[in-house]
Amino acid sequence: MMLFMGIVLTVVPSALILGFALAIFFSFVRDDPTAKGIVNFALIILGMGLVLIATHVVGTYFI
């Protein structure tokens, strides 16, 4: 139970801080087309990484 509380008390504030930071960041990105392109590229790379991780997990599960 103590481990669970430690995880909750660590993750929740971190998620809130990250959420506010991302909200502020994306509000600034909407005004700049160059920054918008960079963020889109970063999101594409992130999506490709998640797809590769998912295919690795699914592939090792069935083999």
C-alpha positions in Angstrom: 0.0 0.0 0.0 2.8 2.4 0.8 4.4 1.7 -2.6 1.1 2.5 -4.3 0.8 5.8 -2.4 4.4 6.7 -3.3 3.7 6.1 -7.0 0.4 8.1 -6.9 2.0 11.0 -5.0 4.9 11.0 -7.6 2.9 10.5 -10.8 -0.1 12.7 -10.2 1.9 16.0 -9.6 4.3 15.1 -12.5 1.4 14.5 -14.8 -0.2 17.8 -13.8 3.0 19.8 -14.3 3.6 18.1 -17.7 0.0 18.7 -18.7 0.1 22.4 -17.9 3.5 22.8 -19.7 2.2 21.0 -22.8 -1.0 23.2 -22.8 1.1 26.4 -22.7 3.5 25.0 -25.3 0.8 24.0 -27.7 -0.9 27.4 -27.3 2.3 29.1 -28.5 2.9 26.5 -31.2 -0.4 27.4 -32.9 0.9 30.9 -33.8 4.1 29.8 -35.5 4.0 27.6 -38.6 7.7 26.5 -38.2 7.1 25.3 -34.7 3.9 23.6 -35.8 5.9 21.7 -38.4 8.5 20.6 -35.9 5.8 19.4 -33.5 4.1 17.5 -36.2 7.4 15.8 -37.1 8.1 15.0 -33.5 4.6 13.5 -33.1 5.1 11.4 -36.2 8.4 10.0 -34.8 6.7 9.4 -31.5 3.9 7.5 -33.2 6.4 5.4 -35.2 8.2 4.5 -32.0 5.0 3.5 -30.3 4.0 1.3 -33.3 7.4 -0.4 -33.3 7.2 -1.1 -29.6 3.6 -2.4 -30.0 4.7 -4.7 -32.9 7.6 -5.9 -30.8 5.3 -6.8 -27.9 2.7 -8.4 -30.0 5.4 -10.3 -32.0 7.1 -11.7 -29.0 3.8 -12.6 -27.4 2.8 -14.9 -30.3 6.2 -16.5 -30.9 
